[in-house]
Amino acid sequence: MLDQIRETDRKYYMNTFGERLPVCFTEGNGMTMTATDGKVYYDFMAGIAVNVLGHNHPKLTETICNQAKKLIHTSSLYYIESQANLAKMLCENSCCDRAFFANSGAEANEGALKLARKYFYNKGQKKPEVITLENSFHGRTLATVSATGQEKYQKPYAPLVEKFIHVPANDIEAFKKAVTEKTGAVMLEVIQGESGVRPLQKAYLQEIRKICTEKDIVLIFDEVQTGMGRCGTLFAYETVGVEPDIFTLAKALAGGIPIGAILCKEQFAAFTPGDHGTTFGGNPLATSAGICVVNELLGGVLNNAKEMGTYFMNELNLLKEKFPLIREVRGKGLMIGVEFAQPIAKALSKQLFEAGFLVGTVGETVFRLVPPLIITKNEIDLLTAKLTELLTAY
């Protein structure tokens, strides 16, 4: 069966992902997924930080099925009860006052950039420059790939959208030098995920917040990957004590149903009718799923993420003490990067895959671990035991 699927894929699907792992999954349950050959895998990637409630979560599955039997889509021409209620839940549990829903993280980030520009347009000002960080990742639309501070994602699409300025992370002097009277916004990830799970320093973010306030610069946090409990709090900005003016969500917000969100404080809610829109964004299915996810997070899953994140980090640091091959363990909550002293990440991840464990890699030296937030000590122990066994052979 897998050979047939792979052949059909090769013949008809645009190859933007290269050679994928030789597996196709047919079902999932909690922390595990089952492949076409019946083999069961422990999922430490959660669909790249999406499946926060794991697979086939009873309440989420029930919510999606019940809503699908009623209404899936109606459009933005009409009021949508679950859309209004999810917006309320997110605002009441964050520093923001308004929400808008899109379909993806890239759309949410694109909308946030538009919102910042419209904010200054309404004030009769032109401040088109946006500062982002080197090694950042903000999406794959033309504007968000321009915002992304990685040349490998940008090179095929030149000329890029103008006025994006990239500076080194955690270098406040470089940031200050980049600020001009034309700087309108700053877009940051509290933890840079795609470059290897690299947290920004608390003092650095606090100083940027101060500068943005003093100079009337819109501070945007990209929480597409770090939000919705991933870092042990509902939103990652809570871990550093810095409130953004605008922040974005996607990935985990509906537990696997596509959705994105822009949240902002009242004074930055600059859109007026006709300024922005969406056909699918915030439809009844996606927002009903989002409500279920938020309820589950607040009902106990968030506490589990924090507790298991601490446990996981401690166990990995014990491995670091035992194996000099592990250079660093970093991250927050259940967003963890393991950096190796040698380029063994891909080879090691292949061995783990063969043993039934799914982990992510960044380049040749970093593991990215972003498991479902329902993970238990048992699954963590299984992975660390297998890692111990494999690293002993190196």
C-alpha positions in Angstrom: 0.0 0.0 0.0 2.8 2.5 0.9 4.6 1.9 -2.4 1.4 2.7 -4.3 0.8 5.9 -2.2 4.4 7.0 -2.8 4.2 6.4 -6.5 0.9 8.4 -6.8 2.5 11.2 -4.8 5.6 11.3 -7.1 3.4 11.4 -10.2 0.8 14.0 -9.2 1.9 16.0 -6.2 4.3 19.0 -6.5 7.5 18.0 -4.7 8.1 20.9 -2.3 9.1 18.6 0.6 11.8 16.5 -0.9 12.0 12.8 0.0 9.7 12.3 2.9 10.0 9.7 5.6 8.8 6.3 4.2 5.6 6.1 6.2 1.9 6.9 5.8 -0.3 7.0 8.8 -3.9 5.8 8.9 -5.0 6.5 12.4 -3.9 7.9 15.8 -4.6 7.7 19.4 -3.2 10.0 22.1 0.6 10.1 21.7 0.7 7.4 19.0 0.0 7.0 15.3 -0.4 3.8 13.3 1.1 3.3 9.9 -0.3 1.5 6.9 1.8 -1.6 7.8 0.4 -1.6 11.4 3.5 -0.3 13.1 2.8 2.1 15.9 5.0 5.3 16.4 5.3 7.6 19.4 4.7 11.2 18.1 7.1 13.8 19.5 6.4 16.3 16.7 2.6 16.7 17.0 2.2 17.6 13.4 4.9 20.3 13.9 3.4 21.7 17.1 -0.2 21.4 16.0 -1.8 18.4 17.7 -1.7 19.7 21.2 -4.4 17.4 22.4 -2.8 14.4 20.7 -4.6 12.3 18.2 -8.3 11.3 18.3 -8.9 13.3 21.5 -12.5 12.4 22.6 -13.8 15.9 23.2 -12.2 17.4 20.2 -13.3 14.6 17.9 -16.8 14.8 19.3 -16.9 18.6 18.8 -15.7 18.4 15.2 -18.2 15.6 14.3 -21.1 17.4 16.0 -20.3 20.7 14.3 -19.8 19.0 10.9 -23.3 17.6 11.1 -24.7 21.1 11.7 -22.6 23.6 9.7 -19.1 23.6 8.3 -19.0 27.0 6.5 -21.3 30.0 6.1 -18.9 32.9 5.1 -18.2 36.2 6.7 -21.5 37.6 5.4 -23.2 36.3 8.5 -22.6 36.3 12.2 -21.0 33.1 13.5 -21.6 32.2 17.2 -18.5 30.1 17.7 -16.4 32.8 16.0 -17.6 35.4 18.4 -17.2 33.1 21.4 -13.6 32.0 20.5 -12.6 35.7 20.0 -14.0 36.4 23.4 -12.2 33.5 25.0 -8.8 34.5 23.5 -9.2 38.2 24.5 -10.3 37.4 28.0 -7.3 35.2 28.5 -4.7 37.4 26.9 -3.5 41.0 27.0 -5.6 41.9 23.9 -9.0 43.2 23.2 -9.8 42.2 19.6 -9.3 39.1 17.4 -9.6 38.3 13.8 -9.4 34.7 12.3 -7.6 33.5 9.2 -6.6 30.1 7.9 -2.9 29.8 8.7 0.0 31.3 10.5 1.3 33.0 7.4 -2.0 34.6 6.8 -2.2 35.7 10.4 1.3 37.3 10.2 0.5 38.9 6.9 -2.6 40.4 8.5 -0.7 41.6 11.5 1.8 43.4 9.2 -1.2 45.0 7.3 -2.8 46.0 10.6 0.4 47.8 11.8 0.6 49.7 8.5 -3.1 50.6 8.7 -2.6 51.9 12.2 -0.1 54.5 10.9 -2.2 55.2 7.8 -5.1 56.1 10.1 -2.8 58.6 11.9 -1.6 60.2 8.7 1.9 58.7 9.0 4.1 56.6 6.8 6.2 54.2 8.8 6.8 51.3 6.4 9.9 49.7 7.8 9.6 46.5 9.8 12.5 45.0 11.9 12.7 41.3 12.2 15.4 38.9 13.3 18.0 36.9 11.5 17.1 33.2 11.5 13.5 34.0 12.1 10.6 32.3 10.3 7.3 34.0 9.7 5.7 32.2 6.8 5.8 31.5 3.1 3.7 34.2 1.5 5.7 36.9 -0.3 5.5 39.4 2.5 6.1 36.8 5.3 9.0 35.2 3.5 10.4 38.7 3.2 10.0 39.1 6.9 11.7 35.8 7.5 15.4 36.2 8.3 16.7 33.2 6.4 18.1 33.5 2.9 17.3 29.9 1.9 13.6 30.7 2.0 13.9 34.0 0.2 16.4 33.5 -2.7 14.0 32.0 -5.3 11.5 34.8 -4.9 13.6 38.0 -5.3 12.8 40.8 -5.6 11.2 40.6 -2.2 8.7 42.9 -0.5 10.7 46.0 0.6 11.3 47.6 3.9 12.1 44.5 6.0 15.3 44.9 8.0 16.9 41.9 9.7 19.1 42.2 12.8 20.8 39.6 15.0 18.8 38.1 17.8 19.6 39.2 21.4 21.8 42.1 20.2 20.1 45.2 21.5 22.7 47.5 20.1 22.1 46.2 16.6 18.4 46.6 17.1 18.8 50.2 18.3 20.9 51.0 15.2 18.3 49.6 12.9 15.5 51.8 14.3 14.7 54.9 12.3 11.9 57.4 12.1 10.4 55.2 9.4 10.3 52.1 11.7 6.6 51.1 12.1 6.8 47.6 13.5 8.9 44.9 15.0 8.0 41.3 14.5 9.6 38.7 16.8 9.2 35.1 17.9 9.7 34.7 21.7 11.4 31.4 20.8 12.7 31.0 17.2 11.4 27.5 16.3 12.6 26.9 12.7 16.2 27.9 13.5 16.6 25.3 16.3 14.4 26.3 19.3 16.4 29.4 20.3 14.7 31.5 23.1 15.1 35.3 23.0 16.5 36.8 26.2 14.0 38.3 28.7 16.0 41.5 29.1 16.3 41.9 25.3 12.6 41.7 24.9 11.9 44.0 27.8 14.3 46.6 26.3 12.6 46.3 22.9 9.2 46.8 24.5 10.5 50.0 26.1 11.9 51.3 22.8 8.7 50.5 20.9 6.6 52.3 23.5 8.9 55.4 23.5 9.0 55.6 19.7 5.5 54.6 18.8 6.6 51.4 17.1 4.1 48.5 16.9 5.4 45.4 18.7 4.2 42.2 17.1 4.9 38.7 18.6 4.6 35.8 16.2 3.1 33.1 18.5 2.1 30.8 15.7 4.3 28.0 17.1 4.9 29.2 20.7 1.2 29.9 21.6 -1.6 27.8 22.9 0.2 26.2 25.8 3.4 25.1 24.0 5.7 26.9 26.4 3.9 26.0 29.6 1.7 29.1 29.6 -1.2 29.9 27.3 1.0 32.3 25.4 4.8 32.5 25.4 4.8 36.3 26.0 3.7 35.5 29.6 7.0 33.7 30.2 9.0 36.9 29.7 6.7 39.5 31.2 6.4 41.5 28.0 3.0 42.3 26.4 2.9 42.8 22.6 0.6 45.2 20.9 -0.4 42.5 18.4 0.3 38.8 18.4 -0.6 36.0 16.1 -1.7 32.4 16.6 -2.2 29.3 14.3 -0.9 25.8 14.5 -2.3 24.5 17.8 -5.3 26.8 18.1 -7.8 24.3 16.7 -5.9 21.1 17.4 -5.4 20.2 13.8 -8.2 22.0 12.0 -6.6 24.9 9.9 -7.0 28.3 11.6 -5.0 31.4 12.2 -5.6 34.4 14.5 -4.6 38.0 14.9 -5.0 39.5 18.3 -4.4 43.2 19.2 -5.0 45.8 21.9 -7.9 48.2 21.3 -5.8 51.1 20.1 -4.2 49.0 17.3 -7.5 47.6 16.0 -7.1 49.8 12.9 -9.1 47.8 10.4 -12.4 49.2 9.2 -14.9 47.5 6.9 -13.3 46.5 3.6 -9.7 46.8 4.9 -9.2 43.1 5.3 -11.2 39.9 4.9 -11.4 36.2 4.5 -13.7 33.6 3.0 -12.9 30.5 5.1 -11.2 32.2 8.2 -13.1 31.6 11.4 -15.7 29.4 10.0 -18.0 27.4 12.4 -16.0 24.2 12.2 -12.6 25.8 12.9 -13.8 28.0 15.7 -15.8 25.3 17.4 -12.6 23.2 17.4 -10.7 26.2 18.8 -13.2 26.6 21.7 -12.7 23.0 22.6 -8.9 23.3 22.5 -9.0 26.4 24.7 -11.3 24.8 27.2 -9.1 21.7 27.4 -6.0 23.8 27.9 -7.5 25.8 30.7 -9.1 22.7 32.2 -5.8 21.0 33.0 -3.8 20.3 29.8 -1.9 23.6 30.4 -0.8 22.5 33.8 0.3 19.1 32.3 2.4 20.9 29.7 4.2 22.9 32.3 4.8 19.9 34.5 5.9 17.6 31.7 8.0 20.3 30.1 10.0 20.6 33.4 10.3 16.8 33.7 11.4 16.4 30.0 14.0 19.1 30.3 15.4 17.6 33.5 15.6 14.2 31.9 17.4 15.5 28.8 19.8 17.5 31.0 20.6 14.3 32.8 21.5 12.8 29.4 23.6 15.8 28.7 25.6 15.2 31.8 26.1 11.6 30.7 26.9 12.2 27.1 29.2 15.0 25.9 27.7 14.6 22.5 24.8 16.7 23.8 26.0 20.3 23.7 22.8 22.1 25.0 19.2 21.5 26.0 17.1 24.6 25.5 13.5 25.8 25.2 10.5 26.4 27.4 7.6 24.1 28.3 7.2 21.4 25.7 9.1 23.3 23.0 12.6 21.8 23.3 15.7 21.9 21.3 18.6 19.4 21.8 21.8 20.5 20.2 24.5 18.0 19.5 28.3 18.6 19.4 28.6 16.7 16.2 26.4 16.5 13.0 24.5 13.4 14.1 20.9 14.8 14.4 19.6 13.3 11.2 21.2 10.0 11.6 20.0 9.7 15.1 16.5 10.8 14.2 16.5 8.0 11.5 17.4 5.5 14.1 14.6 6.7 16.4 12.2 6.5 13.5 13.1 2.9 12.9 12.5 2.3 16.6 9.1 3.9 16.4 9.8 7.5 17.6 9.0 10.6 15.6 11.3 13.6 16.3 12.1 16.7 14.3 15.5 18.0 13.2 16.9 21.4 12.3 20.0 21.1 10.2 22.5 18.4 11.1 22.9 19.2 14.8 19.5 20.0 16.5 16.5 17.9 17.6 13.2 19.8 17.8 10.8 18.2 20.2 7.2 19.5 20.3 5.0 16.7 21.4 1.3 16.8 22.2 0.7 18.6 25.5 -1.1 15.5 26.9 2.2 13.6 27.1 3.0 11.6 30.2 6.2 10.7 32.0 5.9 7.2 30.5 6.3 8.4 27.0 9.1 10.8 28.0 10.9 7.9 29.7 10.5 5.6 26.7 12.2 8.2 24.4 15.0 9.1 26.8 15.7 5.3 27.3 15.9 4.8 23.6 18.2 7.9 23.3 20.4 6.6 26.0 20.7 3.3 24.2 21.5 4.9 20.8 23.9 7.5 22.2 25.9 4.8 24.0 26.8 3.4 20.6 28.3 6.7 19.4 
